[in-house]
């Protein structure tokens, strides 16, 4: 079993000789620049400034359809989700 483990998939390797020569694909390197917005960090920092306060008042979120902690003034639920992306 250790020499030939069974992973639940059976396959066989066949040597096939082809008349076509092996083709190489060109690799392309994209010139991209990743920008990090300070807005995301600021949103997170502002949200956590009330960390000393034990509980925030619950409010109903139309977006989620349930009660959530009240967000800091000027911030939306989507702006907090942008922190993760």
ChimeraX attribute file (.defattr): number of C-alpha atoms within 10 A of each C-alpha:
attribute: neighborCount
match mode: 1-to-1
recipient: residues
	/A:1	5
	/A:2	5
	/A:3	5
	/A:4	6
	/A:5	7
	/A:6	9
	/A:7	6
	/A:8	6
	/A:9	5
	/A:10	6
	/A:11	6
	/A:12	5
	/A:13	5
	/A:14	6
	/A:15	6
	/A:16	6
	/A:17	7
	/A:18	7
	/A:19	6
	/A:20	6
	/A:21	7
	/A:22	7
	/A:23	6
	/A:24	6
	/A:25	6
	/A:26	6
	/A:27	6
	/A:28	6
	/A:29	6
	/A:30	6
	/A:31	5
	/A:32	6
	/A:33	6
	/A:34	5
	/A:35	6
	/A:36	8
	/A:37	9
	/A:38	9
	/A:39	12
	/A:40	17
	/A:41	14
	/A:42	12
	/A:43	19
	/A:44	17
	/A:45	12
	/A:46	15
	/A:47	15
	/A:48	12
	/A:49	10
	/A:50	12
	/A:51	11
	/A:52	7
	/A:53	8
	/A:54	6
	/A:55	10
	/A:56	13
	/A:57	9
	/A:58	12
	/A:59	12
	/A:60	12
	/A:61	13
	/A:62	8
	/A:63	8
	/A:64	9
	/A:65	8
	/A:66	10
	/A:67	12
	/A:68	14
	/A:69	12
	/A:70	14
	/A:71	16
	/A:72	14
	/A:73	8
	/A:74	7
	/A:75	12
	/A:76	11
	/A:77	13
	/A:78	9
	/A:79	14
	/A:80	16
	/A:81	12
	/A:82	13
	/A:83	14
	/A:84	8
	/A:85	6
